[in-house]
Amino acid sequence: MAIELKIGTRGTRSELLYTFTQDFLDDHGIRRAGSVRSEDSVAYTVACYVVKTKYGFMCSLNRGDVLTYMGDGIWDLRVAKENKLTDEEEEKPWL
């Protein structure tokens, strides 16, 4: 029995990677491209995935990015929103 990826299937990148095998996602437009190492105040490694969209290939760096399957190996990629602090929140001391 073949697994069918239906149009409109939506989830975060981490949910899709947990649900489907990497080979299955490779065949349907999501490929692992490698990893990126950050050298900011805290060093960490981020997995980079290349996603085929109607605009061409885009990179997904955040596992919270939302992907929606559009059909024919094309995905809609919505970048995860960052938590941005306002100036007032930055001035508040941590309790």
Backbone atoms as SQL, in Angstrom:
CREATE TABLE atoms (id INTEGER PRIMARY KEY, chain TEXT, resi INTEGER, resn TEXT, atom TEXT, x REAL, y REAL, z REAL);
INSERT INTO atoms VALUES
  (1, 'A', 1, 'MET', 'N', 0.843, -1.175, 0.000),
  (2, 'A', 1, 'MET', 'CA', 0.000, 0.000, 0.000),
  (3, 'A', 1, 'MET', 'C', 0.893, 1.244, 0.000),
  (4, 'A', 2, 'ALA', 'N', 0.683, 2.118, -0.940),
  (5, 'A', 2, 'ALA', 'CA', 1.477, 3.332, -1.067),
  (6, 'A', 2, 'ALA', 'C', 0.900, 4.439, -0.182),
  (7, 'A', 3, 'ILE', 'N', 1.781, 5.222, 0.387),
  (8, 'A', 3, 'ILE', 'CA', 1.356, 6.360, 1.190),
  (9, 'A', 3, 'ILE', 'C', 1.045, 7.509, 0.243),
  (10, 'A', 4, 'GLU', 'N', -0.096, 8.135, 0.445),
  (11, 'A', 4, 'GLU', 'CA', -0.495, 9.252, -0.405),
  (12, 'A', 4, 'GLU', 'C', -0.395, 10.549, 0.389),
  (13, 'A', 5, 'LEU', 'N', 0.257, 11.520, -0.193),
  (14, 'A', 5, 'LEU', 'CA', 0.364, 12.842, 0.415),
  (15, 'A', 5, 'LEU', 'C', -0.706, 13.706, -0.227),
  (16, 'A', 6, 'LYS', 'N', -1.740, 14.022, 0.543),
  (17, 'A', 6, 'LYS', 'CA', -2.882, 14.750, 0.001),
  (18, 'A', 6, 'LYS', 'C', -2.620, 16.250, -0.051),
  (19, 'A', 7, 'ILE', 'N', -3.200, 16.894, -1.054),
  (20, 'A', 7, 'ILE', 'CA', -3.111, 18.341, -1.176),
  (21, 'A', 7, 'ILE', 'C', -3.759, 18.965, 0.052),
  (22, 'A', 8, 'GLY', 'N', -3.089, 19.936, 0.641),
  (23, 'A', 8, 'GLY', 'CA', -3.587, 20.594, 1.840),
  (24, 'A', 8, 'GLY', 'C', -2.995, 20.047, 3.124),
  (25, 'A', 9, 'THR', 'N', -2.174, 18.983, 3.031),
  (26, 'A', 9, 'THR', 'CA', -1.513, 18.460, 4.220),
  (27, 'A', 9, 'THR', 'C', -0.636, 19.563, 4.784),
  (28, 'A', 10, 'ARG', 'N', -0.826, 19.874, 6.070),
  (29, 'A', 10, 'ARG', 'CA', -0.117, 21.000, 6.685),
  (30, 'A', 10, 'ARG', 'C', 0.471, 20.575, 8.024),
  (31, 'A', 11, 'GLY', 'N', 1.616, 21.141, 8.329),
  (32, 'A', 11, 'GLY', 'CA', 2.248, 20.899, 9.617),
  (33, 'A', 11, 'GLY', 'C', 3.565, 21.648, 9.710),
  (34, 'A', 12, 'THR', 'N', 4.105, 21.672, 10.906),
  (35, 'A', 12, 'THR', 'CA', 5.429, 22.268, 11.061),
  (36, 'A', 12, 'THR', 'C', 6.449, 21.315, 10.458),
  (37, 'A', 13, 'ARG', 'N', 7.625, 21.838, 10.179),
  (38, 'A', 13, 'ARG', 'CA', 8.657, 20.984, 9.589),
  (39, 'A', 13, 'ARG', 'C', 8.984, 19.813, 10.501),
  (40, 'A', 14, 'SER', 'N', 9.046, 20.047, 11.793),
  (41, 'A', 14, 'SER', 'CA', 9.375, 18.960, 12.712),
  (42, 'A', 14, 'SER', 'C', 8.274, 17.902, 12.734),
  (43, 'A', 15, 'GLU', 'N', 7.004, 18.304, 12.626),
  (44, 'A', 15, 'GLU', 'CA', 5.904, 17.340, 12.572),
  (45, 'A', 15, 'GLU', 'C', 5.983, 16.483, 11.313),
  (46, 'A', 16, 'LEU', 'N', 6.284, 17.104, 10.178),
  (47, 'A', 16, 'LEU', 'CA', 6.383, 16.359, 8.923),
  (48, 'A', 16, 'LEU', 'C', 7.560, 15.392, 8.946),
  (49, 'A', 17, 'LEU', 'N', 8.687, 15.828, 9.519),
  (50, 'A', 17, 'LEU', 'CA', 9.849, 14.948, 9.604),
  (51, 'A', 17, 'LEU', 'C', 9.598, 13.776, 10.550),
  (52, 'A', 18, 'TYR', 'N', 8.771, 13.970, 11.554),
  (53, 'A', 18, 'TYR', 'CA', 8.429, 12.900, 12.484),
  (54, 'A', 18, 'TYR', 'C', 7.441, 11.929, 11.834),
  (55, 'A', 19, 'THR', 'N', 6.536, 12.438, 11.006),
  (56, 'A', 19, 'THR', 'CA', 5.480, 11.621, 10.412),
  (57, 'A', 19, 'THR', 'C', 5.955, 10.819, 9.206),
  (58, 'A', 20, 'PHE', 'N', 6.755, 11.438, 8.335),
  (59, 'A', 20, 'PHE', 'CA', 7.186, 10.809, 7.090),
  (60, 'A', 20, 'PHE', 'C', 8.684, 10.533, 7.127),
  (61, 'A', 21, 'THR', 'N', 9.128, 9.541, 6.354),
  (62, 'A', 21, 'THR', 'CA', 10.558, 9.257, 6.273),
  (63, 'A', 21, 'THR', 'C', 11.233, 10.319, 5.406),
  (64, 'A', 22, 'GLN', 'N', 12.537, 10.464, 5.576),
  (65, 'A', 22, 'GLN', 'CA', 13.273, 11.458, 4.800),
  (66, 'A', 22, 'GLN', 'C', 13.253, 11.109, 3.312),
  (67, 'A', 23, 'ASP', 'N', 13.313, 9.830, 2.968),
  (68, 'A', 23, 'ASP', 'CA', 13.250, 9.430, 1.559),
  (69, 'A', 23, 'ASP', 'C', 11.920, 9.830, 0.927),
  (70, 'A', 24, 'PHE', 'N', 10.825, 9.658, 1.671),
  (71, 'A', 24, 'PHE', 'CA', 9.505, 10.045, 1.172),
  (72, 'A', 24, 'PHE', 'C', 9.439, 11.548, 0.937),
  (73, 'A', 25, 'LEU', 'N', 9.960, 12.333, 1.878),
  (74, 'A', 25, 'LEU', 'CA', 9.950, 13.787, 1.733),
  (75, 'A', 25, 'LEU', 'C', 10.876, 14.247, 0.606),
  (76, 'A', 26, 'ASP', 'N', 12.006, 13.545, 0.410),
  (77, 'A', 26, 'ASP', 'CA', 12.900, 13.858, -0.712),
  (78, 'A', 26, 'ASP', 'C', 12.148, 13.749, -2.037),
  (79, 'A', 27, 'ASP', 'N', 11.333, 12.719, -2.165),
  (80, 'A', 27, 'ASP', 'CA', 10.557, 12.502, -3.390),
  (81, 'A', 27, 'ASP', 'C', 9.449, 13.530, -3.563),
  (82, 'A', 28, 'HIS', 'N', 9.061, 14.197, -2.472),
  (83, 'A', 28, 'HIS', 'CA', 7.951, 15.149, -2.509),
  (84, 'A', 28, 'HIS', 'C', 8.378, 16.593, -2.252),
  (85, 'A', 29, 'GLY', 'N', 9.643, 16.931, -2.484),
  (86, 'A', 29, 'GLY', 'CA', 10.057, 18.329, -2.500),
  (87, 'A', 29, 'GLY', 'C', 10.688, 18.906, -1.252),
  (88, 'A', 30, 'ILE', 'N', 10.979, 18.095, -0.224),
  (89, 'A', 30, 'ILE', 'CA', 11.664, 18.600, 0.976),
  (90, 'A', 30, 'ILE', 'C', 12.954, 17.796, 1.150),
  (91, 'A', 31, 'ARG', 'N', 14.086, 18.480, 1.018),
  (92, 'A', 31, 'ARG', 'CA', 15.376, 17.795, 1.109),
  (93, 'A', 31, 'ARG', 'C', 16.259, 18.435, 2.165),
  (94, 'A', 32, 'ARG', 'N', 16.979, 17.596, 2.883),
  (95, 'A', 32, 'ARG', 'CA', 17.954, 18.112, 3.852),
  (96, 'A', 32, 'ARG', 'C', 19.175, 18.596, 3.082),
  (97, 'A', 33, 'ALA', 'N', 19.583, 19.823, 3.362),
  (98, 'A', 33, 'ALA', 'CA', 20.695, 20.420, 2.636),
  (99, 'A', 33, 'ALA', 'C', 21.959, 20.471, 3.473),
  (100, 'A', 34, 'GLY', 'N', 21.877, 20.192, 4.741),
  (101, 'A', 34, 'GLY', 'CA', 23.045, 20.258, 5.605),
  (102, 'A', 34, 'GLY', 'C', 22.704, 20.956, 6.895),
  (103, 'A', 35, 'SER', 'N', 23.707, 21.552, 7.508),
  (104, 'A', 35, 'SER', 'CA', 23.490, 22.251, 8.767),
  (105, 'A', 35, 'SER', 'C', 24.297, 23.535, 8.787),
  (106, 'A', 36, 'VAL', 'N', 23.845, 24.449, 9.608),
  (107, 'A', 36, 'VAL', 'CA', 24.486, 25.750, 9.761),
  (108, 'A', 36, 'VAL', 'C', 24.862, 25.895, 11.227),
  (109, 'A', 37, 'ARG', 'N', 26.090, 26.304, 11.488),
  (110, 'A', 37, 'ARG', 'CA', 26.541, 26.486, 12.871),
  (111, 'A', 37, 'ARG', 'C', 26.541, 27.969, 13.204),
  (112, 'A', 38, 'SER', 'N', 25.863, 28.321, 14.280),
  (113, 'A', 38, 'SER', 'CA', 25.795, 29.702, 14.732),
  (114, 'A', 38, 'SER', 'C', 26.896, 29.939, 15.756),
  (115, 'A', 39, 'GLU', 'N', 27.541, 31.066, 15.650),
  (116, 'A', 39, 'GLU', 'CA', 28.615, 31.404, 16.586),
  (117, 'A', 39, 'GLU', 'C', 28.267, 32.648, 17.394),
  (118, 'A', 40, 'ASP', 'N', 26.969, 32.871, 17.630),
  (119, 'A', 40, 'ASP', 'CA', 26.550, 34.017, 18.435),
  (120, 'A', 40, 'ASP', 'C', 26.968, 33.789, 19.884),
  (121, 'A', 41, 'SER', 'N', 26.252, 34.370, 20.801),
  (122, 'A', 41, 'SER', 'CA', 26.597, 34.237, 22.211),
  (123, 'A', 41, 'SER', 'C', 26.538, 32.769, 22.662),
  (124, 'A', 42, 'VAL', 'N', 25.661, 31.987, 22.041),
  (125, 'A', 42, 'VAL', 'CA', 25.575, 30.550, 22.334),
  (126, 'A', 42, 'VAL', 'C', 25.743, 29.808, 21.014),
  (127, 'A', 43, 'ALA', 'N', 26.697, 28.893, 20.954),
  (128, 'A', 43, 'ALA', 'CA', 26.937, 28.146, 19.716),
  (129, 'A', 43, 'ALA', 'C', 25.924, 27.008, 19.612),
  (130, 'A', 44, 'TYR', 'N', 25.291, 26.889, 18.461),
  (131, 'A', 44, 'TYR', 'CA', 24.365, 25.794, 18.212),
  (132, 'A', 44, 'TYR', 'C', 24.322, 25.489, 16.726),
  (133, 'A', 45, 'THR', 'N', 23.835, 24.307, 16.371),
  (134, 'A', 45, 'THR', 'CA', 23.758, 23.882, 14.986),
  (135, 'A', 45, 'THR', 'C', 22.296, 23.794, 14.576),
  (136, 'A', 46, 'VAL', 'N', 21.984, 24.326, 13.387),
  (137, 'A', 46, 'VAL', 'CA', 20.620, 24.339, 12.863),
  (138, 'A', 46, 'VAL', 'C', 20.589, 23.507, 11.585),
  (139, 'A', 47, 'ALA', 'N', 19.625, 22.584, 11.490),
  (140, 'A', 47, 'ALA', 'CA', 19.460, 21.794, 10.276),
  (141, 'A', 47, 'ALA', 'C', 18.815, 22.655, 9.197),
  (142, 'A', 48, 'CYS', 'N', 19.340, 22.582, 7.999),
  (143, 'A', 48, 'CYS', 'CA', 18.841, 23.367, 6.870),
  (144, 'A', 48, 'CYS', 'C', 18.135, 22.430, 5.894),
  (145, 'A', 49, 'TYR', 'N', 16.911, 22.764, 5.520),
  (146, 'A', 49, 'TYR', 'CA', 16.139, 21.991, 4.554),
  (147, 'A', 49, 'TYR', 'C', 15.783, 22.877, 3.374),
  (148, 'A', 50, 'VAL', 'N', 15.863, 22.311, 2.171),
  (149, 'A', 50, 'VAL', 'CA', 15.493, 23.009, 0.948),
  (150, 'A', 50, 'VAL', 'C', 14.090, 22.550, 0.585),
  (151, 'A', 51, 'VAL', 'N', 13.190, 23.521, 0.376),
  (152, 'A', 51, 'VAL', 'CA', 11.789, 23.236, 0.090),
  (153, 'A', 51, 'VAL', 'C', 11.447, 23.797, -1.286),
  (154, 'A', 52, 'LYS', 'N', 10.826, 22.962, -2.120),
  (155, 'A', 52, 'LYS', 'CA', 10.413, 23.409, -3.453),
  (156, 'A', 52, 'LYS', 'C', 9.072, 24.132, -3.327),
  (157, 'A', 53, 'THR', 'N', 9.049, 25.418, -3.712),
  (158, 'A', 53, 'THR', 'CA', 7.825, 26.216, -3.661),
  (159, 'A', 53, 'THR', 'C', 7.483, 26.690, -5.072),
  (160, 'A', 54, 'LYS', 'N', 6.351, 27.350, -5.212),
  (161, 'A', 54, 'LYS', 'CA', 5.970, 27.848, -6.536),
  (162, 'A', 54, 'LYS', 'C', 6.888, 28.988, -6.992),
  (163, 'A', 55, 'TYR', 'N', 7.647, 29.560, -6.078),
  (164, 'A', 55, 'TYR', 'CA', 8.588, 30.631, -6.407),
  (165, 'A', 55, 'TYR', 'C', 10.001, 30.109, -6.652),
  (166, 'A', 56, 'GLY', 'N', 10.218, 28.829, -6.490),
  (167, 'A', 56, 'GLY', 'CA', 11.543, 28.236, -6.619),
  (168, 'A', 56, 'GLY', 'C', 11.903, 27.565, -5.303),
  (169, 'A', 57, 'PHE', 'N', 13.164, 27.280, -5.114),
  (170, 'A', 57, 'PHE', 'CA', 13.607, 26.617, -3.895),
  (171, 'A', 57, 'PHE', 'C', 13.857, 27.634, -2.797),
  (172, 'A', 58, 'MET', 'N', 13.365, 27.331, -1.596),
  (173, 'A', 58, 'MET', 'CA', 13.563, 28.190, -0.429),
  (174, 'A', 58, 'MET', 'C', 14.168, 27.351, 0.685),
  (175, 'A', 59, 'CYS', 'N', 14.844, 28.019, 1.605),
  (176, 'A', 59, 'CYS', 'CA', 15.506, 27.341, 2.708),
  (177, 'A', 59, 'CYS', 'C', 14.687, 27.470, 3.987),
  (178, 'A', 60, 'SER', 'N', 14.522, 26.362, 4.677),
  (179, 'A', 60, 'SER', 'CA', 13.845, 26.350, 5.970),
  (180, 'A', 60, 'SER', 'C', 14.896, 26.076, 7.046),
  (181, 'A', 61, 'LEU', 'N', 15.109, 27.063, 7.928),
  (182, 'A', 61, 'LEU', 'CA', 16.091, 26.913, 9.000),
  (183, 'A', 61, 'LEU', 'C', 15.460, 26.639, 10.356),
  (184, 'A', 62, 'ASN', 'N', 14.173, 26.897, 10.490),
  (185, 'A', 62, 'ASN', 'CA', 13.499, 26.747, 11.776),
  (186, 'A', 62, 'ASN', 'C', 12.556, 25.553, 11.725),
  (187, 'A', 63, 'ARG', 'N', 12.647, 24.692, 12.721),
  (188, 'A', 63, 'ARG', 'CA', 11.779, 23.512, 12.732),
  (189, 'A', 63, 'ARG', 'C', 10.319, 23.866, 12.961),
  (190, 'A', 64, 'GLY', 'N', 10.022, 25.103, 13.321),
  (191, 'A', 64, 'GLY', 'CA', 8.654, 25.560, 13.508),
  (192, 'A', 64, 'GLY', 'C', 8.039, 26.149, 12.247),
  (193, 'A', 65, 'ASP', 'N', 8.790, 26.180, 11.131),
  (194, 'A', 65, 'ASP', 'CA', 8.242, 26.678, 9.864),
  (195, 'A', 65, 'ASP', 'C', 7.044, 25.818, 9.459),
  (196, 'A', 66, 'VAL', 'N', 5.985, 26.462, 8.993),
  (197, 'A', 66, 'VAL', 'CA', 4.760, 25.746, 8.613),
  (198, 'A', 66, 'VAL', 'C', 4.783, 25.471, 7.118),
  (199, 'A', 67, 'LEU', 'N', 4.561, 24.197, 6.769),
  (200, 'A', 67, 'LEU', 'CA', 4.567, 23.769, 5.375),
  (201, 'A', 67, 'LEU', 'C', 3.190, 23.229, 5.005),
  (202, 'A', 68, 'THR', 'N', 2.715, 23.588, 3.814),
  (203, 'A', 68, 'THR', 'CA', 1.442, 23.093, 3.295),
  (204, 'A', 68, 'THR', 'C', 1.698, 22.512, 1.921),
  (205, 'A', 69, 'TYR', 'N', 1.245, 21.269, 1.694),
  (206, 'A', 69, 'TYR', 'CA', 1.468, 20.617, 0.407),
  (207, 'A', 69, 'TYR', 'C', 0.465, 21.131, -0.607),
  (208, 'A', 70, 'MET', 'N', 0.985, 21.607, -1.761),
  (209, 'A', 70, 'MET', 'CA', 0.148, 22.179, -2.812),
  (210, 'A', 70, 'MET', 'C', -0.065, 21.207, -3.976),
  (211, 'A', 71, 'GLY', 'N', 0.682, 20.110, -4.022),
  (212, 'A', 71, 'GLY', 'CA', 0.592, 19.129, -5.098),
  (213, 'A', 71, 'GLY', 'C', 1.805, 19.181, -5.998),
  (214, 'A', 72, 'ASP', 'N', 2.077, 18.075, -6.706),
  (215, 'A', 72, 'ASP', 'CA', 3.191, 17.962, -7.651),
  (216, 'A', 72, 'ASP', 'C', 4.537, 18.330, -7.034),
  (217, 'A', 73, 'GLY', 'N', 4.752, 18.012, -5.769),
  (218, 'A', 73, 'GLY', 'CA', 6.023, 18.300, -5.108),
  (219, 'A', 73, 'GLY', 'C', 6.228, 19.754, -4.744),
  (220, 'A', 74, 'ILE', 'N', 5.181, 20.562, -4.798),
  (221, 'A', 74, 'ILE', 'CA', 5.254, 21.996, -4.475),
  (222, 'A', 74, 'ILE', 'C', 4.688, 22.218, -3.079),
  (223, 'A', 75, 'TRP', 'N', 5.384, 23.028, -2.284),
  (224, 'A', 75, 'TRP', 'CA', 4.982, 23.336, -0.915),
  (225, 'A', 75, 'TRP', 'C', 4.822, 24.838, -0.734),
  (226, 'A', 76, 'ASP', 'N', 3.976, 25.216, 0.204),
  (227, 'A', 76, 'ASP', 'CA', 3.883, 26.603, 0.655),
  (228, 'A', 76, 'ASP', 'C', 4.650, 26.665, 1.963),
  (229, 'A', 77, 'LEU', 'N', 5.619, 27.564, 2.056),
  (230, 'A', 77, 'LEU', 'CA', 6.464, 27.686, 3.244),
  (231, 'A', 77, 'LEU', 'C', 6.156, 28.987, 3.954),
  (232, 'A', 78, 'ARG', 'N', 5.739, 28.883, 5.209),
  (233, 'A', 78, 'ARG', 'CA', 5.505, 30.057, 6.060),
  (234, 'A', 78, 'ARG', 'C', 6.531, 30.021, 7.173),
  (235, 'A', 79, 'VAL', 'N', 7.351, 31.049, 7.222),
  (236, 'A', 79, 'VAL', 'CA', 8.431, 31.113, 8.207),
  (237, 'A', 79, 'VAL', 'C', 7.848, 31.300, 9.601),
  (238, 'A', 80, 'ALA', 'N', 8.400, 30.576, 10.574),
  (239, 'A', 80, 'ALA', 'CA', 7.956, 30.691, 11.966),
  (240, 'A', 80, 'ALA', 'C', 8.192, 32.107, 12.455),
  (241, 'A', 81, 'LYS', 'N', 7.241, 32.623, 13.198),
  (242, 'A', 81, 'LYS', 'CA', 7.369, 33.990, 13.718),
  (243, 'A', 81, 'LYS', 'C', 8.321, 33.999, 14.898),
  (244, 'A', 82, 'GLU', 'N', 9.181, 34.997, 14.912),
  (245, 'A', 82, 'GLU', 'CA', 10.119, 35.164, 16.023),
  (246, 'A', 82, 'GLU', 'C', 9.433, 35.925, 17.145),
  (247, 'A', 83, 'ASN', 'N', 9.843, 35.650, 18.349),
  (248, 'A', 83, 'ASN', 'CA', 9.349, 36.410, 19.487),
  (249, 'A', 83, 'ASN', 'C', 10.193, 37.669, 19.600),
  (250, 'A', 84, 'LYS', 'N', 9.613, 38.771, 19.210),
  (251, 'A', 84, 'LYS', 'CA', 10.350, 40.037, 19.262),
  (252, 'A', 84, 'LYS', 'C', 9.924, 40.821, 20.494),
  (253, 'A', 85, 'LEU', 'N', 10.909, 41.330, 21.204),
  (254, 'A', 85, 'LEU', 'CA', 10.635, 42.110, 22.395),
  (255, 'A', 85, 'LEU', 'C', 10.495, 43.582, 22.028),
  (256, 'A', 86, 'THR', 'N', 9.584, 44.253, 22.677),
  (257, 'A', 86, 'THR', 'CA', 9.466, 45.690, 22.473),
  (258, 'A', 86, 'THR', 'C', 10.504, 46.373, 23.346),
  (259, 'A', 87, 'ASP', 'N', 10.714, 47.660, 23.150),
  (260, 'A', 87, 'ASP', 'CA', 11.695, 48.396, 23.943),
  (261, 'A', 87, 'ASP', 'C', 11.354, 48.340, 25.431),
  (262, 'A', 88, 'GLU', 'N', 10.055, 48.396, 25.763),
  (263, 'A', 88, 'GLU', 'CA', 9.648, 48.349, 27.166),
  (264, 'A', 88, 'GLU', 'C', 9.986, 47.009, 27.792),
  (265, 'A', 89, 'GLU', 'N', 9.773, 45.917, 27.044),
  (266, 'A', 89, 'GLU', 'CA', 10.067, 44.593, 27.582),
  (267, 'A', 89, 'GLU', 'C', 11.565, 44.379, 27.764),
  (268, 'A', 90, 'GLU', 'N', 12.374, 44.965, 26.887),
  (269, 'A', 90, 'GLU', 'CA', 13.816, 44.824, 26.998),
  (270, 'A', 90, 'GLU', 'C', 14.349, 45.528, 28.232),
  (271, 'A', 91, 'GLU', 'N', 13.699, 46.611, 28.651),
  (272, 'A', 91, 'GLU', 'CA', 14.169, 47.375, 29.805),
  (273, 'A', 91, 'GLU', 'C', 13.786, 46.733, 31.138),
  (274, 'A', 92, 'LYS', 'N', 12.795, 45.851, 31.136),
  (275, 'A', 92, 'LYS', 'CA', 12.363, 45.221, 32.386),
  (276, 'A', 92, 'LYS', 'C', 13.439, 44.245, 32.866),
  (277, 'A', 93, 'PRO', 'N', 13.756, 44.304, 34.147),
  (278, 'A', 93, 'PRO', 'CA', 14.735, 43.347, 34.682),
  (279, 'A', 93, 'PRO', 'C', 14.108, 41.951, 34.805),
  (280, 'A', 94, 'TRP', 'N', 14.952, 40.943, 34.647),
  (281, 'A', 94, 'TRP', 'CA', 14.464, 39.560, 34.799),
  (282, 'A', 94, 'TRP', 'C', 14.223, 39.286, 36.270),
  (283, 'A', 95, 'LEU', 'N', 13.126, 38.652, 36.559),
  (284, 'A', 95, 'LEU', 'CA', 12.781, 38.334, 37.952),
  (285, 'A', 95, 'LEU', 'C', 13.090, 36.895, 38.256);
